[in-house]
Amino acid sequence: MIGALAHGLPSVLIPLGADQPHNAARCEDLGVARVLDAVRCTPAMVRDAVAAVLADPACRRAAEAVRDEIAAMPDAAHAVTLLQRLVRNGRRAGS
């Protein structure tokens, strides 16, 4: 999911468990994905959902907006710098 969003691509999601239902619902709320029920969906439903997502310019624009937000975020090196600063200052995370 994050890979598709990082490239600005809308998705069809079929969540199975763990955090997938929550993440899928959030993607649907953001307008970047359609979500199908893993138990009830059929190949035809997947085909139709994919066709709908690909044909929906609003879904594409929403996914591109999320892509731009992801691109604007600091990279992992920035997080390392912040963690090193915390260690140098003798602080513990959360204090």
N, C-alpha and C positions, 0 to 999 in steps of 0.2 A: 504494500500500500504506500509506504513512504517513498519507495522508488518511483512509483507512478506519479505521485504528487511532486516529487523533486523535479520531474520532467514536465510538469504541467499537463498531465494526462488524466482525463476522467476515467472512472473505473466502474466495474460491476463487481460487487463484493458478495461473497457467500460465507458469512462468518460461521465458524464451527464451535468455538469455545474460548476459554480464558478471557483475554481482553478484546478479542475480535468483535463480539457483538457491540461493545461500547464504542470501539474505534469506527466500526462500520456505521453506527447510528450518527456519530459525530460527522463523518464524511457526508452522509446523506443530509444532515442539517446544514452543512456548508454548501451543499449543491454540487459537490464534486464526484458523487457516486450514486448509483442505484444499488439497493441492497435486496438480495433474494434470500428466502428461507431455505436453508440447506436440506431440510426434510421434504419440503413440498416442491422445490423447483424441478423443472424438467429441462431437457436440452432445448426445447422450443422456447421456454421462458428465458433461458440464458441468451439464446440467439436474439430474441426480441429486445431484451434489456441492453445488450451490447449495441444493437442497431440504434436503439433510442438514444443511448448515451453519445454515440458517435455523431448522431444527427442533431444534437442539442447544442447550439452555440453558447447558451447560458452556462451549461455544464462545463464546456471547454474554458470559457472565460473565468469561471470560478476556480477551476483547477490551475489555470495560469496565474491567478492572483495568489493562490497558496504557494505555487512555485516561487513567485517573486518574494513572498514572505520568508520562505525557507532560504533562498539565496541571500537575503539581507541579514540572516542570523550570523553571529560570530562562529568561527570554526572551532574545532577541538583544541587547537593550539591556544586559543584565547582562554578556554576553560582551564587548561594546564597552567597558564600564567596566573590565573586567579587562585588556583589551588596552591601553587607555590608561594604566592603572596600570603595566603592564610597561614601556611606552615612557618614561613619566615617570621611572621608577626606573633607566632605562638598561640593563635586562636584555633579553637576547634569548630568544625562545621556545626552550625545551629546554635552557637553561643554568642 
